[in-house]
C-alpha cells in the first residue's frame, strides 16, 4: 500500500469513527437490531452491507460467486475502496456481517432484503435486468416471513412494479411483502464516506408503511429523506447521473472552444464554480466520464425515452461529446509525435478515476487500444489498476513506478489524476525520457511550469500551444 492509499484509508476511518457511536446510539434508540439481507457484493452491495452492519445491524450478504464469497470470508476484498477492508473486517469480527452463497441462509428471518446486483448495458443501450430477475425469483422462493424488498441497483423506471410481479409469481405460498426503491448515490473512491454521510436518501414505494420503515433504517445516517412513489424514485437516480454527465460534457465542450480562442478552461471553471446556481463540482475538463454508472445510465435513460417516442436530444449530445474525448487525446499524441508507429508511449493511470481499481469504460484503455492499432508500444503505470489491466489488455507493458515508465519514453500521457502523479520529480522524469513530451488528459500540471522544465506539454482546454505559449485569437 502506498502512502497515499494509506492516507486515504486513514481519512475514511477518521471521518467515520467520530460519528460512529452517535449513530449506533441512534440506531439503538430506534428499536432492536434489524436483520438485513444484501443480494450482491459488488461495489454497491458490499458497501451497503458493511455500512448497515457498522450501524449495529445484523447483515448477511449473498453472492452467487463462490470464489468471491470465500475470499470475503478470508478477509480478501473483491474491489479496492478506501476504508472498506477495515470496515468489513471490524464488523465480520464482531459477528454483525456474514457472507454466504445460500439464499435460504441470507433471507431467513430478514426484515429488509436489498437487491444490489449488476444491471449491465444491453445490446441497444438498455439496462440488462437478468440478474435482478434471477435475484427476485430466488428471494421469492427463500422468503420465510413478511419482508421489504429494496431495489438498490440502478434499474429502469417501472422495475419496482416488475419485481413485485416476479416475487408474487414465484412464491411457493403467499407471503406479504412490499417493494421499495432506494437508489444508491455512491462515488467509487469515496463510497464509505458517501454511505455514512449521504446528501440525501431517496425512497419510493406504493406502500407508505414500508417506505417509513425503510426510512427508520436510514435515520442514523442523519440525512434528508425524500419519500415518493416507485417510478419517481427510479427516475431520480437516472436524472441525477444524466445531469452530472451533462456537466462533464459541457465543460469538455467549453475546453475545445478554449483551445481555439486562447482561454484557460481551468480558470473558466473557477469563475463559473463560484456561482451557486452552477457550483464547482463535475467541471473538470479532460477525458470525459467513465466507470460503471454514467456511461450505461445515460444510454439507458436515452433508450427509455426513445422507446416511449421521445427524442432525447441533449442526452445524445452528451454521449457524442464524451465519445470524442478519447479520440481528441490520441490526436494530440499523434500531433506531438507525428507517426506514433514504433514509438514508446507511457500511460500514467489506467483506472477510470483515482482511488478505485475499476477499469470499466476507463478512458485509458480506449486510448491504449487506439494507439496500439497505430503501431505504438504502450507501457503503463497505475497504483492499483495494473493487475486487472494486465488481464484485460496483456499487450500493455506494466511499469514498476512512474520513473520506470518514463525511462526512454517518447511521450507520457496522463489518463488518471492520481494524486501522486501531481507530485512527481518532474526534472527526473524529463531526464529519463527519450523525448520530453507530456500530453496531460487531466490538466494536473501547469503549462508554464512544464515549459520552464523543458517539456513539450499539451493539456486540455488550457489555451496554450505545445511550447506553453498562449494561442493567438
C-alpha positions as CSV (number, residue, x, y, z in Angstrom):
1,X,0.0,0.0,0.0
2,X,1.4,3.4,-1.0
3,X,1.5,6.3,1.5
4,X,-1.3,8.0,-0.4
5,X,-3.5,4.9,-0.3
6,X,-2.8,4.6,3.4
7,X,-3.7,8.2,4.0
8,X,-7.0,7.9,2.1
9,X,-7.9,4.8,4.2
10,X,-7.0,6.7,7.4
11,X,-9.1,9.6,6.4
12,X,-12.0,7.3,5.7
13,X,-11.6,5.7,9.1
14,X,-11.1,9.0,10.9
15,X,-14.1,10.7,9.4
16,X,-16.4,7.8,10.1
17,X,-15.1,7.0,13.6
18,X,-16.1,10.4,15.1
19,X,-19.7,9.8,14.3
20,X,-19.9,6.1,14.8
21,X,-21.0,6.0,18.4
22,X,-23.7,8.7,17.8
23,X,-25.1,6.6,15.0
24,X,-25.1,3.4,17.0
25,X,-26.9,5.1,19.8
26,X,-29.5,6.5,17.4
27,X,-30.0,3.0,15.9
28,X,-30.4,1.5,19.3
29,X,-33.0,4.2,20.2
30,X,-34.9,3.3,17.1
31,X,-35.6,-0.2,18.2
32,X,-34.0,-3.7,18.2
33,X,-31.2,-4.7,15.8
34,X,-32.5,-5.2,12.3
35,X,-31.9,-8.4,10.3
36,X,-30.8,-7.3,6.8
37,X,-30.0,-9.4,3.7
38,X,-28.0,-7.9,0.8
39,X,-28.1,-9.7,-2.5
40,X,-24.9,-9.0,-4.5
41,X,-21.5,-8.0,-3.1
42,X,-20.2,-5.7,-5.9
43,X,-19.4,-2.0,-5.1
44,X,-22.9,-1.1,-4.1
45,X,-23.8,-4.3,-2.3
46,X,-20.6,-4.7,-0.3
47,X,-20.6,-1.1,0.8
48,X,-24.3,-1.3,1.7
49,X,-23.7,-4.5,3.7
50,X,-20.6,-3.1,5.5
51,X,-22.3,0.2,6.2
52,X,-25.5,-1.2,7.7
53,X,-23.6,-3.6,9.8
54,X,-21.4,-0.8,11.1
55,X,-24.6,0.9,12.3
56,X,-25.2,-2.1,14.5
57,X,-27.5,-4.2,12.4
58,X,-27.1,-7.9,11.6
59,X,-26.3,-8.3,7.9
60,X,-26.0,-11.3,5.7
61,X,-24.5,-10.6,2.3
62,X,-25.0,-13.0,-0.5
63,X,-23.3,-13.6,-3.9
64,X,-23.6,-16.5,-6.3
65,X,-19.8,-16.3,-7.0
66,X,-18.3,-18.8,-4.6
67,X,-14.8,-17.6,-5.0
68,X,-15.8,-14.0,-4.1
69,X,-17.7,-15.2,-1.0
70,X,-14.8,-17.4,0.2
71,X,-12.4,-14.6,-0.4
72,X,-14.5,-12.2,1.7
73,X,-14.8,-14.8,4.5
74,X,-10.9,-14.8,4.4
75,X,-10.8,-11.1,4.5
76,X,-9.9,-10.6,0.8
77,X,-11.8,-7.7,-0.8
78,X,-13.0,-8.2,-4.4
79,X,-12.7,-4.4,-5.0
80,X,-10.4,-1.6,-4.0
81,X,-12.2,1.1,-2.0
82,X,-10.5,3.2,0.8
83,X,-11.7,2.2,4.2
84,X,-13.8,-0.8,3.1
85,X,-11.5,-3.5,4.1
86,X,-11.2,-2.2,7.6
87,X,-15.0,-1.8,7.9
88,X,-15.7,-5.3,6.7
89,X,-13.1,-6.8,9.0
90,X,-14.4,-4.9,12.0
91,X,-18.0,-6.0,11.6
92,X,-17.2,-9.5,10.5
93,X,-15.1,-10.0,13.6
94,X,-18.0,-8.6,15.7
95,X,-20.4,-11.1,14.1
96,X,-22.6,-8.4,12.6
97,X,-21.6,-9.2,9.0
98,X,-21.6,-12.6,7.3
99,X,-21.2,-13.8,3.8
100,X,-22.9,-16.7,2.0
101,X,-24.0,-18.2,-1.3
102,X,-27.2,-19.6,0.1
103,X,-30.4,-17.6,-0.3
104,X,-32.1,-19.7,2.4
105,X,-29.4,-18.6,4.8
106,X,-29.4,-14.9,3.7
107,X,-33.1,-14.4,3.6
108,X,-34.1,-16.4,6.7
109,X,-35.9,-14.0,9.1
110,X,-34.8,-11.0,7.1
111,X,-36.9,-7.9,7.6
112,X,-35.2,-6.0,4.8
113,X,-33.8,-7.5,1.6
114,X,-31.6,-5.3,-0.5
115,X,-31.2,-6.3,-4.2
116,X,-27.8,-4.8,-5.3
117,X,-26.9,-6.9,-8.3
118,X,-25.4,-5.6,-11.6
119,X,-27.5,-4.1,-14.3
120,X,-25.0,-4.0,-17.2
121,X,-25.6,-2.3,-20.6
122,X,-27.7,-4.3,-23.0
123,X,-27.4,-4.6,-26.8
124,X,-29.3,-1.4,-27.6
125,X,-28.2,0.6,-24.6
126,X,-31.0,-0.7,-22.3
127,X,-30.3,-1.9,-18.8
128,X,-29.9,-5.7,-18.7
129,X,-32.1,-6.9,-15.9
130,X,-31.4,-10.7,-16.0
131,X,-29.6,-10.6,-12.6
132,X,-32.4,-8.6,-11.0
133,X,-34.9,-11.1,-12.2
134,X,-32.8,-14.0,-11.0
135,X,-32.4,-12.4,-7.6
136,X,-36.1,-11.7,-7.3
137,X,-37.0,-15.2,-8.1
138,X,-34.5,-16.7,-5.6
139,X,-35.7,-14.3,-2.9
140,X,-39.3,-15.2,-3.5
141,X,-38.6,-18.9,-3.1
142,X,-36.5,-18.4,0.0
143,X,-38.7,-16.0,1.9
144,X,-40.0,-17.4,5.2
145,X,-41.9,-14.4,6.5
146,X,-43.0,-10.9,5.7
147,X,-40.2,-8.7,4.3
148,X,-39.5,-5.5,2.5
149,X,-37.6,-5.8,-0.8
150,X,-35.4,-2.8,-1.5
151,X,-34.1,-2.2,-5.0
152,X,-30.6,-0.7,-4.6
153,X,-29.5,-1.5,-8.1
154,X,-29.9,1.2,-10.8
155,X,-32.9,-0.1,-12.7
156,X,-35.2,1.3,-15.4
157,X,-38.3,3.2,-14.4
158,X,-41.1,0.6,-13.8
159,X,-38.7,-2.1,-12.5
160,X,-40.2,-1.9,-8.9
161,X,-43.6,-3.0,-10.2
162,X,-42.0,-5.7,-12.3
163,X,-40.1,-7.1,-9.3
164,X,-43.3,-7.2,-7.3
165,X,-45.0,-9.2,-10.0
166,X,-42.0,-11.7,-10.2
167,X,-42.0,-12.2,-6.5
168,X,-45.7,-12.8,-6.4
169,X,-45.5,-15.3,-9.2
170,X,-42.6,-17.3,-7.8
171,X,-43.6,-17.5,-4.1
172,X,-44.3,-21.2,-3.1
173,X,-47.1,-19.8,-0.9
174,X,-48.3,-16.2,-0.5
175,X,-46.2,-14.2,2.0
176,X,-46.8,-10.5,2.5
177,X,-44.1,-8.2,1.1
178,X,-43.5,-4.7,-0.2
179,X,-41.1,-3.3,-2.7
180,X,-39.2,0.0,-2.1
181,X,-36.8,1.7,-4.4
182,X,-33.8,3.2,-2.7
183,X,-31.3,4.2,-5.4
184,X,-27.6,4.5,-4.4
185,X,-25.5,7.6,-4.9
186,X,-22.1,6.3,-4.0
187,X,-18.9,7.5,-5.7
188,X,-16.2,5.0,-6.3
189,X,-13.2,6.1,-4.3
190,X,-15.3,7.6,-1.5
191,X,-18.1,5.1,-1.2
192,X,-17.7,4.6,2.5
193,X,-17.8,8.3,3.2
194,X,-20.8,8.7,0.9
195,X,-22.7,5.9,2.6
196,X,-22.1,7.3,6.1
197,X,-22.6,10.9,5.0
198,X,-25.3,10.9,2.3
199,X,-26.5,14.1,0.8
200,X,-30.0,12.6,0.8
201,X,-31.8,9.2,0.9
202,X,-34.4,8.7,-1.8
203,X,-37.2,6.2,-1.1
204,X,-40.0,5.2,-3.4
205,X,-42.9,2.9,-2.8
206,X,-46.7,2.4,-3.2
207,X,-46.7,1.2,0.4
208,X,-46.4,4.1,2.8
209,X,-45.8,2.0,5.8
210,X,-42.9,0.1,4.1
211,X,-41.3,3.4,3.0
212,X,-41.5,4.7,6.5
213,X,-39.9,1.5,7.9
214,X,-37.0,1.8,5.4
215,X,-36.7,5.5,6.4
216,X,-36.3,4.5,10.0
217,X,-33.5,2.2,8.9
218,X,-31.7,5.2,7.4
219,X,-32.4,7.7,10.3
220,X,-29.0,7.0,12.0
221,X,-27.3,8.5,8.8
222,X,-28.8,11.9,9.7
223,X,-29.6,12.9,6.1
224,X,-32.7,14.3,4.5
225,X,-35.1,11.6,3.4
226,X,-37.2,12.0,0.2
227,X,-40.2,9.7,0.1
228,X,-42.1,9.4,-3.2
229,X,-43.6,6.7,-5.5
230,X,-41.6,3.9,-7.0
231,X,-41.2,5.2,-10.5
232,X,-40.3,8.7,-9.4
233,X,-37.5,7.3,-7.2
234,X,-36.2,5.3,-10.0
235,X,-36.2,8.3,-12.3
236,X,-34.4,10.5,-9.7
237,X,-31.4,8.2,-10.0
238,X,-31.2,8.4,-13.8
239,X,-31.9,12.1,-13.9
240,X,-29.1,12.7,-11.3
241,X,-26.5,10.8,-13.2
242,X,-27.5,12.2,-16.5
243,X,-27.3,15.7,-15.2
244,X,-23.8,15.1,-13.8
245,X,-22.7,13.6,-17.0
246,X,-24.1,16.6,-18.8
247,X,-21.9,18.9,-16.7
248,X,-18.8,16.9,-17.6
249,X,-19.6,17.0,-21.3
250,X,-20.5,20.7,-21.1
251,X,-17.1,21.7,-19.7
252,X,-15.3,19.5,-22.2
253,X,-17.2,21.3,-25.0
254,X,-16.0,24.6,-23.4
255,X,-12.5,23.2,-23.3
256,X,-12.5,22.6,-27.0
257,X,-13.5,26.2,-27.6
258,X,-10.9,27.5,-25.1
259,X,-8.2,25.8,-27.0
260,X,-9.3,27.6,-30.2
261,X,-9.6,31.0,-28.6
262,X,-6.7,31.0,-26.2
263,X,-8.7,30.9,-22.9
264,X,-7.9,28.7,-19.9
265,X,-10.6,26.2,-19.1
266,X,-9.3,25.7,-15.5
267,X,-9.8,29.4,-14.8
268,X,-13.1,29.3,-16.5
269,X,-14.2,26.5,-14.2
270,X,-13.1,28.5,-11.1
271,X,-15.1,31.6,-12.3
272,X,-18.2,29.5,-13.1
273,X,-18.0,27.5,-9.9
274,X,-18.4,30.4,-7.6
275,X,-22.0,30.9,-9.0
276,X,-24.2,28.9,-6.5
277,X,-26.5,28.1,-9.4
278,X,-23.7,26.2,-11.1
279,X,-21.3,25.1,-8.4
280,X,-17.7,23.9,-8.8
281,X,-18.2,20.1,-9.0
282,X,-18.1,18.0,-12.1
283,X,-16.5,20.8,-14.1
284,X,-13.1,19.3,-14.7
285,X,-12.2,19.1,-18.4
286,X,-10.4,16.1,-19.5
287,X,-11.1,12.7,-20.9
288,X,-14.8,12.6,-20.1
289,X,-16.8,10.4,-17.8
290,X,-16.3,6.6,-17.5
291,X,-16.8,3.9,-15.0
292,X,-19.8,1.6,-14.3
293,X,-22.5,4.3,-13.9
294,X,-22.6,7.3,-16.1
295,X,-22.0,5.7,-19.5
296,X,-24.6,3.0,-19.1
297,X,-27.1,5.1,-17.2
298,X,-27.2,7.9,-19.8
299,X,-27.6,5.3,-22.5
300,X,-30.3,3.6,-20.6
301,X,-32.2,6.8,-20.0
302,X,-32.0,7.7,-23.7
303,X,-33.2,4.2,-24.6
304,X,-36.2,4.5,-22.3
305,X,-37.1,7.9,-23.8
306,X,-36.8,6.5,-27.4
307,X,-39.0,3.5,-26.6
308,X,-41.7,5.9,-25.5
309,X,-41.4,8.0,-28.6
310,X,-39.4,10.9,-27.1
311,X,-36.3,12.4,-28.7
312,X,-33.5,12.8,-26.1
313,X,-31.5,15.4,-28.0
314,X,-29.5,16.6,-25.0
315,X,-28.6,13.1,-23.9
316,X,-27.4,12.3,-27.4
317,X,-25.1,15.3,-27.5
318,X,-23.7,14.4,-24.0
319,X,-22.8,11.0,-25.3
320,X,-21.3,12.3,-28.5
321,X,-19.1,14.8,-26.8
322,X,-17.9,12.2,-24.3
323,X,-17.1,9.7,-27.1
324,X,-14.9,12.3,-28.7
325,X,-12.7,12.9,-25.7
326,X,-10.5,9.8,-26.2
327,X,-10.1,10.4,-29.9
328,X,-9.1,14.0,-29.4
329,X,-6.4,13.0,-26.9
330,X,-5.0,10.5,-29.4
331,X,-5.0,13.3,-31.9
332,X,-2.9,15.3,-29.5
333,X,-0.4,12.5,-29.1
334,X,-0.1,12.0,-32.8
335,X,0.3,15.7,-33.4
336,X,3.2,15.9,-30.9
337,X,4.9,12.7,-32.2
338,X,4.0,12.7,-35.8
339,X,3.7,9.0,-36.7
340,X,3.2,7.0,-33.4
341,X,4.2,3.7,-35.0
342,X,7.1,2.2,-33.1
343,X,7.1,4.9,-30.5
344,X,7.2,4.1,-26.8
345,X,4.3,5.8,-25.1
346,X,3.7,5.7,-21.4
347,X,0.2,6.0,-19.8
348,X,0.1,7.5,-16.3
349,X,-3.0,5.9,-14.9
350,X,-5.4,3.2,-16.1
351,X,-8.5,3.3,-13.9
352,X,-11.4,5.5,-14.9
353,X,-10.8,7.7,-11.8
354,X,-8.4,7.8,-8.8
355,X,-8.9,5.8,-5.6
356,X,-10.5,2.8,-7.3
357,X,-9.3,-0.3,-9.3
358,X,-12.3,-0.1,-11.6
359,X,-11.5,-0.2,-15.3
360,X,-15.0,-0.3,-16.7
361,X,-15.2,2.2,-19.6
362,X,-11.8,3.6,-18.5
363,X,-10.6,6.2,-21.0
364,X,-7.0,5.0,-20.7
365,X,-7.9,1.6,-22.1
366,X,-9.5,3.1,-25.2
367,X,-6.6,5.5,-25.6
368,X,-4.2,2.5,-25.4
369,X,-6.3,0.5,-27.9
370,X,-6.3,3.3,-30.4
371,X,-2.5,3.9,-30.1
372,X,-1.8,0.1,-30.3
373,X,-3.8,0.0,-33.5
374,X,-1.5,2.6,-35.0
375,X,1.6,0.6,-34.0
376,X,2.7,2.3,-30.8
377,X,4.4,0.4,-27.9
378,X,2.2,1.1,-24.9
379,X,3.6,1.0,-21.3
380,X,1.6,2.0,-18.2
381,X,1.6,2.5,-14.5
382,X,-1.3,2.7,-12.1
383,X,-1.2,2.5,-8.3
384,X,-3.9,-0.2,-8.1
385,X,-5.3,-0.9,-11.5
386,X,-2.5,-2.9,-13.2
387,X,-3.4,-6.4,-12.1
388,X,-6.8,-6.1,-13.7
389,X,-5.5,-4.2,-16.7
390,X,-2.9,-7.0,-17.4
391,X,-5.7,-9.4,-17.8
392,X,-7.9,-7.2,-20.0
393,X,-5.0,-5.9,-22.2
394,X,-2.0,-8.1,-21.9
395,X,-0.3,-6.2,-24.8
396,X,0.3,-3.3,-22.4
397,X,3.6,-3.5,-20.6
398,X,3.3,-2.6,-16.9
399,X,6.0,-0.4,-15.3
400,X,7.2,-0.7,-11.7
401,X,6.7,3.0,-11.0
402,X,6.3,6.4,-12.8
403,X,10.0,6.8,-13.3
404,X,10.4,3.3,-14.7
405,X,7.5,4.3,-17.1
406,X,9.3,7.5,-18.1
407,X,12.6,5.8,-18.9
408,X,13.2,6.0,-22.7
409,X,9.6,7.0,-23.4
410,X,8.8,9.1,-26.4
411,X,5.8,10.6,-24.7
412,X,3.8,10.3,-21.4
413,X,0.1,10.6,-21.4
414,X,-1.8,11.4,-18.2
415,X,-5.0,9.4,-18.1
416,X,-6.0,9.3,-14.4
417,X,-5.4,12.1,-11.9
418,X,-3.9,10.0,-9.1
419,X,-2.7,12.5,-6.5
420,X,0.8,11.0,-6.6
421,X,1.2,11.9,-10.2
422,X,0.9,15.6,-9.4
423,X,3.9,15.3,-7.0
424,X,6.4,13.5,-9.2
425,X,10.0,14.7,-9.6
426,X,9.4,16.2,-13.0
427,X,13.1,17.1,-13.6
428,X,13.9,13.4,-13.1
429,X,11.0,12.5,-15.4
430,X,12.4,14.9,-18.0
431,X,15.9,13.5,-17.9
432,X,14.6,9.9,-18.2
433,X,12.5,10.4,-21.3
434,X,13.7,9.8,-24.8
435,X,11.8,13.0,-25.8
436,X,10.2,15.1,-23.1
437,X,6.6,15.2,-24.4
438,X,3.7,15.1,-21.9
439,X,0.1,15.0,-23.1
440,X,-2.0,15.8,-20.0
441,X,-5.5,14.5,-20.3
442,X,-6.4,15.6,-16.8
443,X,-4.7,19.0,-16.5
444,X,-2.7,18.1,-13.4
445,X,0.3,20.3,-14.4
446,X,0.7,24.0,-15.2
447,X,1.7,24.7,-18.8
448,X,4.2,27.5,-17.9
449,X,5.9,25.3,-15.3
450,X,6.2,22.5,-17.8
451,X,7.7,24.8,-20.4
452,X,10.3,26.1,-17.9
453,X,11.3,22.4,-17.2
454,X,11.8,21.9,-20.9
455,X,8.8,19.7,-21.7
456,X,6.6,19.9,-24.8
457,X,3.3,20.0,-23.0
458,X,-0.2,19.6,-24.3
459,X,-3.2,19.8,-21.9
460,X,-7.0,20.1,-22.3
461,X,-8.5,23.4,-22.9
462,X,-5.6,25.4,-21.5
463,X,-5.3,27.8,-24.4
464,X,-1.6,27.1,-24.8
465,X,0.3,25.6,-27.7
466,X,2.9,22.8,-27.4
467,X,5.6,25.3,-26.3
468,X,3.5,26.7,-23.5
469,X,2.7,29.9,-25.4
470,X,-0.8,31.4,-25.4
471,X,-2.8,30.6,-28.6
472,X,-3.4,33.7,-30.6
473,X,-7.0,34.6,-31.1
